Amino acid sequence: MKISLISGSQRKNSQSTKVANYCNSLLKQAGITESLLFDLGENPLPIWNPDMWEKESELKTLWQSYSKGISDSDGYILFCPEYNGMASPALKNMFLYFSSSDLAHKPGLIITVSSGLGGSYPNNELRTSSYKNSRIVYIPDHVIVRHVESVINNETFESKDDERIRKRIQYSISVFLEYVKALKSVRESGVIDLKTFAAGF
C-alpha cells in the first residue's frame, strides 16, 4: 500500500506541512511503509497551461519528473489551508495537472487547515470542483484543523483541543485506509474504462 500526502500551502515551513508530517507518522505507526509527501510550498508547480495537452512539452516533462510516485499511489491525503475563504490556489492548480488515470477510483481524505475558526469552505470546494475528471473518490469523513498554530506541536497533548483533533485525525486515517483496501478491488474488477469514457460526465 502506497499513500501520497499533498500539502497544498503556498508557504514554506507551513502549518499544513506540519499537519502532513504528523499524519505521515501515523501512517508509519499503522504499518504503511511507502508514503510520499509533496510540499507545494517548498516545491511549487508553475501555473498550468494547455502545453500539458501536447505530446511533448517542457511543462509535461516537468510534471512527469515532479509527480513521480503519484500515479501508482493507492490513496491520497490532501492538506488544504483556507485562503480568504477558498481552497489553496496551489492545490487547485495541481489538480489541473492530474490525468484521469492518476487518481481515478482511488480514495482521498481531505484535511483542511485554518489559523482561526474557518476551514469548512475548502472542503466543500475540493469536493465540488476537483473530482469530476480526476475521478478521485473522497471518503465521507474529513478533518478540519482549527487554530492550527496551537495544536500538534509536541509529542504530548497540550490541551483538550489538541487531544481531540489528534484522535479525530487518527480515526479518519483509519477509515481512509479501509477505503484504500476496498477500492483496490474496484480498480481490478475490469469494469473501469478511462479510454472510452475519459471525462467525468
HELIX and SHEET records of a PDB file:
HELIX    1   1 GLN A   15  GLN A   29  1                                  15    
HELIX    2   2 PRO A   50  TRP A   53  5                                   4    
HELIX    3   3 GLU A   58  TYR A   66  1                                   9    
HELIX    4   4 PRO A   89  TYR A   97  1                                   9    
HELIX    5   5 SER A  100  LEU A  103  1                                   4    
HELIX    6   6 SER A  120  SER A  129  1                                  10    
HELIX    7   7 VAL A  148  SER A  150  5                                   3    
HELIX    8   8 LYS A  160  ARG A  187  1                                  28    
SHEET    1   A 4 GLU A  34  ASP A  39  0                                        
SHEET    2   A 4 LYS A   2  SER A   7  1                                        
SHEET    3   A 4 GLY A  75  TYR A  83  1                                        
SHEET    4   A 4 MET A  86  ALA A  87 -1                                        
SHEET    1   B 5 GLU A  34  ASP A  39  0                                        
SHEET    2   B 5 LYS A   2  SER A   7  1                                        
SHEET    3   B 5 GLY A  75  TYR A  83  1                                        
SHEET    4   B 5 PRO A 107  VAL A 113  1                                        
SHEET    5   B 5 VAL A 137  TYR A 138  1                                        
SHEET    1   C 5 GLU A  34  ASP A  39  0                                        
SHEET    2   C 5 LYS A   2  SER A   7  1                                        
SHEET    3   C 5 GLY A  75  TYR A  83  1                                        
SHEET    4   C 5 PRO A 107  VAL A 113  1                                        
SHEET    5   C 5 VAL A 143  VAL A 145  1                                        
END                                                                             
